[in-house]
Amino acid sequence: MNRVEIHEVPKAAVAAHLEQLGLRHAGAPPQSRLDFLIEGRIRLALRVAFPSASKRRVHVGGRHYNYVYHAWNFNFHHRGKVGEQYADFFACVPLSADKALDLSQAFVIPWSAISGKTFYLPDSRRPYAGKFAPFRNAWDLLTEATDTEIANTDLDDEEDARVG
């Protein structure tokens, strides 16, 4: 699978999932840093990764142990800089060569929760309990964001009617 296919397969699955949630969406232009425009205003950037492996050698009690740690790395930066806000949410989808795509394992992270350039998701027997744990399978945040945006738009319309 090449880099484009690695991104396009999950992108199609996310598009279908957004439709199941009742969210209207459009694809973003090819050169933009986001993938979907939801309800005409919520910007969603898709991040997809296969696990990488890093080897570690540990010395304990005079013995040597070799370990291979697997983890997914999701980048929020472009050439080392996060820059100005270019998305409202990130959907970080971990892929595995031996498992089917499971969007319930994806993380839907609001821009406001991003504090660094990357999200490191270790492969472990224990469930991930780090900073982004509350955002696992948090697709409802997109629905809530569109509801909030619609409510704010309705309030603005009412104010305009009173002023006019």
C-alpha positions as CSV (number, residue, x, y, z in Angstrom):
1,M,0.0,0.0,0.0
2,N,1.4,3.4,-1.0
3,R,1.1,6.6,1.0
4,V,-1.9,7.8,-0.9
5,E,-3.8,4.5,-0.4
6,I,-2.8,4.5,3.3
7,H,-4.7,7.8,3.7
8,E,-7.6,7.2,1.2
9,V,-8.9,3.9,2.7
10,P,-9.4,5.4,6.2
11,K,-10.7,8.6,4.6
12,A,-13.5,6.8,2.9
13,A,-14.4,5.0,6.1
14,V,-14.4,8.3,8.0
15,A,-16.7,9.8,5.3
16,A,-19.1,6.9,5.7
17,H,-19.0,7.3,9.5
18,L,-19.8,11.0,9.2
19,E,-22.8,10.2,7.1
20,Q,-24.0,7.6,9.7
21,L,-23.7,10.4,12.3
22,G,-26.0,12.5,10.1
23,L,-23.2,15.1,9.4
24,R,-23.0,16.7,5.9
25,H,-19.5,16.9,4.7
26,A,-17.4,17.9,1.7
27,G,-13.8,17.0,0.9
28,A,-11.2,19.7,1.2
29,P,-9.0,20.8,-1.7
30,P,-6.1,18.4,-2.4
31,Q,-3.3,20.8,-1.2
32,S,-5.1,21.8,2.0
33,R,-4.0,20.5,5.4
34,L,-7.5,19.3,6.2
35,D,-9.6,16.5,4.8
36,F,-13.3,17.4,5.5
37,L,-15.4,20.4,5.9
38,I,-18.4,19.4,8.1
39,E,-21.7,21.3,7.8
40,G,-19.9,23.9,5.8
41,R,-17.8,25.2,8.8
42,I,-16.2,22.5,11.0
43,R,-12.7,21.7,9.7
44,L,-11.5,18.1,10.2
45,A,-8.0,16.9,9.5
46,L,-7.4,13.2,9.2
47,R,-4.1,11.7,10.6
48,V,-3.4,8.1,9.8
49,A,-0.4,6.0,10.9
50,F,0.9,2.4,11.0
51,P,2.9,1.6,14.2
52,S,6.6,2.2,14.1
53,A,9.1,0.0,15.9
54,S,12.0,1.2,18.1
55,K,14.6,-1.1,19.6
56,R,15.8,-0.6,23.1
57,R,18.5,-2.4,25.0
58,V,18.2,-2.5,28.8
59,H,20.8,-3.6,31.4
60,V,19.3,-4.9,34.6
61,G,21.2,-6.8,37.3
62,G,24.2,-7.5,34.9
63,R,21.9,-9.0,32.3
64,H,21.0,-7.5,28.9
65,Y,17.5,-7.4,27.5
66,N,16.4,-6.3,24.1
67,Y,12.9,-4.9,23.5
68,V,11.0,-3.7,20.5
69,Y,8.5,-1.0,21.3
70,H,5.7,-0.3,18.8
71,A,3.8,3.0,18.7
72,W,1.8,5.1,16.4
73,N,2.9,8.7,15.8
74,F,0.5,11.4,14.6
75,N,1.9,14.7,13.4
76,F,0.0,18.0,13.9
77,H,2.9,20.1,12.6
78,H,4.2,20.9,9.1
79,R,7.9,21.1,8.8
80,G,8.4,21.3,12.5
81,K,5.9,24.1,13.1
82,V,2.2,23.9,14.2
83,G,1.5,27.5,13.1
84,E,-1.9,29.0,13.0
85,Q,-5.1,27.0,13.5
86,Y,-5.8,25.2,10.3
87,A,-8.3,22.6,11.6
88,D,-10.9,22.5,14.3
89,F,-10.5,18.8,15.0
90,F,-8.1,16.0,14.2
91,A,-9.1,12.4,13.7
92,C,-6.1,10.2,14.5
93,V,-6.7,6.7,13.1
94,P,-4.2,4.0,14.1
95,L,-3.8,1.3,11.5
96,S,-2.5,-2.3,11.9
97,A,-1.4,-4.6,9.1
98,D,-3.0,-7.6,10.9
99,K,-6.3,-6.0,12.0
100,A,-9.3,-4.5,10.3
101,L,-9.8,-0.7,10.4
102,D,-11.7,0.2,13.6
103,L,-12.9,3.8,13.9
104,S,-13.9,3.2,17.5
105,Q,-10.1,3.2,18.2
106,A,-9.6,6.6,16.6
107,F,-9.1,9.7,18.6
108,V,-11.1,12.8,17.7
109,I,-9.1,15.6,19.2
110,P,-10.1,19.3,19.3
111,W,-7.5,21.8,18.3
112,S,-7.8,23.4,21.7
113,A,-6.4,20.2,23.3
114,I,-3.3,20.2,21.1
115,S,-0.2,21.4,23.0
116,G,2.6,19.8,21.0
117,K,3.7,18.8,17.6
118,T,2.8,15.1,17.8
119,F,0.7,12.5,19.5
120,Y,2.5,9.4,20.5
121,L,0.3,6.4,21.0
122,P,2.1,3.4,22.5
123,D,1.0,-0.2,21.6
124,S,0.4,-1.8,25.0
125,R,-1.7,-4.5,26.7
126,R,-3.1,-1.7,28.9
127,P,-5.4,0.8,27.4
128,Y,-3.9,4.2,26.6
129,A,-4.5,6.5,29.6
130,G,-2.6,9.6,28.6
131,K,-3.7,13.2,27.9
132,F,-5.8,12.3,24.8
133,A,-7.6,9.3,26.4
134,P,-10.9,11.1,26.7
135,F,-10.9,11.7,22.9
136,R,-10.9,8.0,21.9
137,N,-14.0,7.3,19.9
138,A,-15.2,10.9,20.6
139,W,-17.0,11.3,17.2
140,D,-19.9,12.9,19.2
141,L,-17.6,16.0,19.6
142,L,-18.2,16.8,15.9
143,T,-21.9,16.5,16.3
144,E,-21.8,18.8,19.4
145,A,-19.6,21.3,17.6
146,T,-22.1,21.5,14.7
147,D,-25.0,21.8,17.2
148,T,-23.2,24.6,19.0
149,E,-22.4,26.4,15.8
150,I,-26.0,26.1,14.6
151,A,-27.2,27.4,18.0
152,N,-24.8,30.4,17.9
153,T,-25.9,31.2,14.3
154,D,-29.6,31.1,15.4
155,L,-28.8,33.5,18.2
156,D,-26.9,35.8,15.9
157,D,-29.9,35.8,13.5
158,E,-32.3,36.7,16.4
159,E,-30.0,39.6,17.5
160,D,-29.9,40.9,13.9
161,A,-33.7,40.8,13.7
162,R,-34.0,42.8,16.9
163,V,-31.4,45.4,15.8
164,G,-32.9,45.7,12.2
